[in-house]
Amino acid sequence: MSAATWRGVFTFNKYSQITAGAVRKSLQETQRLAAEKRGVTAVRYQVWENGKGGEQVTLDPSQIQDPKNKTAAV
């Protein structure tokens, strides 16, 4: 077996996600919390019409999980 056997099972993105999770779990509590905060991302998008960009909408993960904060994008 080669060192790259994982390539036949899943993508590189999935591989890096698994290894990052394993590293985070091995950290001490304070370092683990800081690493988890860095892992949270938000998505920003805007609709373009006739060559002009519209308003930018930010999809914040904390807003998506809270059913009280519904936006037009959700």
Number of C-alpha atoms within 10 A of each C-alpha: 4 5 6 8 9 12 11 7 10 10 11 11 8 13 13 11 11 11 11 14 11 11 11 16 15 11 12 9 11 8 12 15 14 11 16 12 9 9 9 10 10 10 9 9 13 11 10 10 8 5 6 8 11 11 10 10 14 14 16 13 12 12 15 14 10 9 9 8 10 11 12 5 9 8
